[in-house]
Amino acid sequence: MGKGSERSRAEDPAPPSGLRHAVRAFRHRNYVLFWCGALASNTGSWLSNLTVPYVLYQMTGSALWVGMVSVWQFLPGLFLGPVGGALADRHERRRVVFLTQTGMAAAAFLMWAAWQWGLREPLVLLALVGLSGIFQGLNLPSWQSLVSDLVPRGDLTSAVSLNSLQFNAARAIGPAIAGALLAALGPSWAFFLNGLSFFFVLAALSFIRGLGGAEPADAPSSGVARQFAEAVRYIRGKPGILVSLLISVLIGVLGNPVFQLTVVFAESVFHTGAVGLGLLNASLGVGAVLAAPLVSGGFRGVSLSRTVRWGLVVYGIALMAFAAAPGYLFALLSLVVVGGCFLAVVSGINTSVQLMVADRLRGRVMACRIMVTTASFPVGGLLQGYLTDLLGPRAALCGVGAVMLLSALLLMRGFGRLRLDRLDDPHDTDAPAPAPLG
């Protein structure tokens, strides 16, 4: 390259960076409303997300039962993903989210009522978790696709990352409150406040304005099965999206179950009780909050593929560190790192898909990604629950961390067109309907 080219490149303005750039999605009123309502609602959800595994472990003393929570929570989304994706592409996403969040609120109040009425059997709790999971499965494709409707494309990276941030900030706040509630007042208040928290996001959705008509432009008119098949054919031709799905499986099976297994560590390893359990889970959220400026585009020159690459490597190391923690304080610090890596990886692959996918297929492709993720969560929960009962929590989680580290190193080498740098592929501006299979 000649000197003239080098001079021209040197004179190019540096890409924007810093905290103001990372939070640029907050310039938009609709997004701020949605973000604040979601933060309050998800904080309430984490009251229940911690309380259910806690009371199940108290009832059964089994890590496998704790792993069953993931099965009942996420398995409905695996079967309802195609329906949820079709709803996201055919109807106004805000309306779909409003209705499904209303259903989740009803399920939350039913759980509170069941506890009040003395229906305190493990299967009753899991059935109500499953009812909420049905509405969640229908909700998630529209929820994640709605983020792109609230901001211009140039602010999408910030919006997706900040959406992940609010979820993980709720992960920090909710468990800390839950630990105090469980210690002082018992599970009933945690379930009740979870139900109340849904009114925040419902109110926020009611105040959002200017998103257009009742249905998205170019909404598909074919049946759900045909729409889903079209999305699958589209994904097969997009290596970057395939890589994101592979990483989703890795996180679901190996990385996510630690969020439930903190119950086992708190009770059987560190003997801390409900308050200590809340702090363990809060540490995961604190780590995500600390990592947010990086994954929101706040630092110059950090690509999505690089963020995901090193997030996976450090994730595996941090899991092993937590498993081998010599004391409670070291365990808290290890979970801060785990939470930061979780945000970096999940937000990175989610942002990558949102930036790559053709707009007309966004809801269905996001539904496919969610289905892969929700299929992985229960597999990971059951597998790690079984291994924990068999080998003990420290040995089981240390082995899982080693497998994650090895998997990350293999992904860095790549498998043909499935390379981590494909996460930086450009937006698909023209996505004609793919030819039929065969």
N, C-alpha and C positions, 0 to 999 in steps of 0.2 A: 504494500500500500504506500502511495506517495506521500510526501510531506504535506501537500495541500490537503489530502484527505485527513491526515493526522491533525492538522490545524483546525479543519472544519469540525472534526469530532470533539476536539478540546474546547471549541467555542460553543458547543451545544449546551443548552441549559441543563443543569443537573436535575434528575427526576425529583419531584417533591418528596419530602420525608419529614419525620418528626411526629410529635403527638398530635398536632393540629391536622396533619394529613391522615393519621390513623383513625381519627374520630370524625372524619368529614361527613359521614352519613348522618350525623346529628344535626346537620344544617337543614334537614327536611322534617317538617312538622309531623307528617304522617308516620315517619319512621320513629321519631321520638315517642309519639303516643304508643305505638306498637311495642317498642322496646321497654318502656316503663311498665306497661301492663303485663308484658310477658315476664319481666323480672319479678314482679310481685306474685304472679300466679305460679311461676316455677319455684319460687321460694316456698310457697305453700305445698307444692307437690313433693318437694324434698322432705318435708315433715313426714309425709306418708311413706316415701321411698326408704327412709331410714327406719321408721317405726314398724313397718310390716316385717322386714327381715329380723328386726330385734325381737319382736314378740314371738315370731315363729321359732327362733333359736331358743328362746326361753321355754317354749312349749315342748320342743322336740329334742334339743341338744344336738341336732344334726346339721352339718354344713350342706348336705344334699338337699334338705328341705329349704335352706336358704337359697340354693341354686334354682329351686323350682319357681321362685318368684320371677326370675328372668323368663322362664318358659311361659308362664301365664300372662306376663306383662307384654311380651313381644311376639309370641307366636300368632296371635290374631292378625297382626300387621303383615305377616308373611302371606296369609291367604287373602287379605283385603287390600293389599298393595295395588293390584291392577284396578280395583274399583276406585280407590283413593286417587290414583293417578289420572284416571278418566274424569273424575269429578274436578280435579285441579285444572284440566285442560278444557273442560266443557262449560264450566260455570264460574261465576264470580268467586274468586278464591276467598275474599273476605267473608262472604256469606257462608261458604263451606266451613271455614274455620270457626265462625260464630256458632253454627249449629253443632259441630262436633265437640267444641269446648263446653257447650251447654250439656251435652251428654256425659262428658267426663266429670263435670260438676255434680250431676245427679248420682253418678257412681260413687263419687267421694262422700256425698252425704249418706248414701246407703251403707257405706263401710262404717261411718260413724254411728248410724242407727243400729247396725248389727252388733257393734261392740257394746253400745248402751243397753241393748236388749239381752245381752249375755250370750250371744251366738259367737263364742270365742273358740271355734274349731279351726284347725289349719286349712281344711278344705273350703270352709266358708270364706276365709280371708282370700285364699287363692282364687276362688270363683269371682269375687268382687274385683280383684286385681285384673282378672281376665275380662270382665265387663268393661272396665276402663280401657283395657288394651284394645278392645274392638273399636271404640271411638277414636283412640289414639292412632290406630292403623289407618282409619279413614282421614284423620286430621293431618298427619305429617306431610304428605306430598303437597297439599295446599299451603300448609304453614311455611314450608321451606321455599316454595315457589312464590308466595306472597312477598317475601323479602325483596325479590327483584322488581316487584310492582311499586314499591314504596320509594325507590331512589332511581336516579338516572344511571345508565350503565357505567359511567366513569367512577361512580361511588359504590359499585357493587362489592368489590373486595372488602372495603371498609364495612359495608352493611352486613355481609355474611359473617365476617369475623366478629363484629360487635354482637351479632345475634348469638354466636357461640359463647362470647364473653358473658352475656347476661345469663345464659343457662348455667355457666360455671360459677358466676358470682352467686346465683341462687344456690348452687351446690355448696358454696362456702357458708352462706347465711342460714339456709334452711336446716342443715344438720346441727349447727350450733344451737339453734333455737329448739330443735327436736330433742337434743340431749338434755337441755334444761327442763323441758316440758315432761319428758319421760321420768326424770329424777324427781320432779316436784309434784306433778299433777297426774301423770299416767298417760297411756296412749289415747284416751278419749279426746282430749283437747287437741292433740296433734291431728287426728282425723277430722275433727270439726273445723279447725282453722284451715286445713287444706281445702275443704269444700268452699269456705268463704273466699279464699284467695282467687278462685276462678272469676269472681265478679270484677276484679281489676282488669283482666284481659278482655272480658266481654264489654266493659265500659269503654276501653281504649278502641276496640274495633268499631263501636257505635259512633265514635267521634271522628274516625278516619273519613276523609272526603276526597273526591276527585280521582277515583280509580277507574272511571269509565262505566260502561254498561253492564248488563246482567251477565253477559258471557264474553270470554276472550275472543279476540279476532281470530278468524280461521279455525274456529272450534271444530274438532273432528265430529263427523256424524255417524261413523260406523260403530259396531258393537264393541263392548269392552274387550273381548278376546282379540278381535282384530287390531284394536288400538294398542293393546299390550304387545302383540306379536310384532307390530311395526316398530315399537320402541326397542324390542330385543334385537331385531335385525339392524337397527340403527346403531346400537351399542356395539355390536360385533364388529362394525367397521371403524370404531373409534378407539384406538389403542390407549389414549389418555384416560378415557372413561373406564376401560377394562382394568387399567392399573389401579384406579381409585377403588374399584370394586374388590380387587384382590387385597388391597390394604384394609378395606372395611372388614373383610373376613378375619384378617390378622388381628385387628383391634378387638373385634367382637369375641373371638375365641380365646385370645391370650391376654389382651390388655384390659378389657372392661370388667371381668368378674371381680377384680380387686375391690371395686366399689361396694359389692355385697359382702366380700370376705372380711372387710374391716370389722364386721360384727363378730366373727370368729376370733380374730386377733385381739379385739378388745376384751372379750370374755375369757378366752383360753390361754392367751399368751401374755398380755400385759395386765389383765385383771383390773381394768379401769372403771367399769360400770358405764352407765348411760352417758354421763357427761364426757368421759374420756372417748367414748365411741363418737359422740358428736364432734369432738375436736379432730379426731382422725379424718372424718369425712369433710370437715370444714377445711382441713389442710389441702385436700384435693382441689377444692374451689379456689383457695388462695393462690395456689400455683397457677391455675388458669388465668386468674386476674393479672398476675405478674407477667405472664407470657403474652398477654393481649396486644401490647404495642408492637411486638415483633410480627405476629400473624395478621395484624390489621394493616400492614404495609407501612408501618411507622419507620422502619429502617431501610435505608437505600441499598439496592443491589441484592436483596435477599429474595430469591425466587421461591415459588411454591414448592418446586421439586426439592430444593435445598432444605427448606424448612421441614418438609416431611421426612427427608432422608435422615437428618440428624435427630429429628424428633423421635423416630423409631429406635435409633441406636441408643439414645439416652434413656428412652422408655424402658427398654429391656434391662439396662444397668440399674435403673432406679427401682424396678420391681425386685431385683435380687437384693438390693441394699435394704429395702423394707423387710423382705423375708428374713434377712439375717440380722436385723437391727438389734444391737445389744441392749437398748433401752428405749423407753417411750419417746423421749425427745428426739432421738435419732430417727425413730419411725415417723414422727410428725414431719421432720425435715425431708425425709425420703418421699413422703406422699406429696409434699409441695412440688417436688420435681416431677413426680408421676402426673399430677394434675396439669402442670405446665405442658408436658409432652403430649398428654391427651388432647388438650386444646390445639396445640400446634399441628398434630397429625390430622385430627378430625376436621378442624376448620380448613386446613390446607386442601384436603381432598374434596371437601364440600365446595369450597370456593372454586377449585379447579373445574369441577363438573358444571357449576353455574356459569362460569366464563366460557366454557367450551360448547355447551349444548345449544342446538338450534332452538329458537324461541318457541316454535310451534310444538316442539316435543318436550318442553321443559318439565311439565308436570309428570308425564309418564316416565321419563328418564329418572327424575328424582324418586319416583315411586319404586323403580327397579333398584336404585341404590339403597333405599330404605329397606326394601324386602331382603336384600342380601345382608344388610346390617342386622335386621331383626331376626333373621334365621341364624346368624352367628352368635348373637347374645345368649339365647337359651342353650345352645350347644356348649358354649364356653362356661356358662353358669353350672350346668349339670356336670360337665367333665371336671371342672376344678373343684366343685363340691364333693364329687366322688373321690378325687385324688386327695383332697384335704382330709376326709374321713379315713382314707386308707393309709396315707403317709404322714399325716400331720400337717398343719398349716405352713410351717416354715419350709419344709422340704418340698412340698407341692408347689408353692409359689416361687421358690428359688429355681426349680426346674422350668417352670413356665417362663420366667424372665430370661433364662438362658436360651430357650427355644425362640423367643421373640428376638433376642439379639442376633442369633444365627440367621433367622429369617430376614432381618433387616440387612445384614451383610450380603446375603444372596440376592436380595432385590437391588442392591446397589450395583451388582454386576449385570443384572438384566437377563431377560429370557427372550431373545429375538426382538420383536417390536415392543415387547412389554418391558419398558425401561422407565425408571422414575422421572427422567427428563421429559417424558411425554405428558406429564402433568402440566407442563407449560405450553401445550398446544394451543393454537389460536381459536377464536370463536368461529363456530360454523354459521356463516351468514346465509347459506343456501342449502337447505336440506330437503331435496325432493323425496317423495315417497319411495322407499327402496323396493326393488323387485321382489316378487314372492319367492319363498324358499323353494329349492328344487328346480 
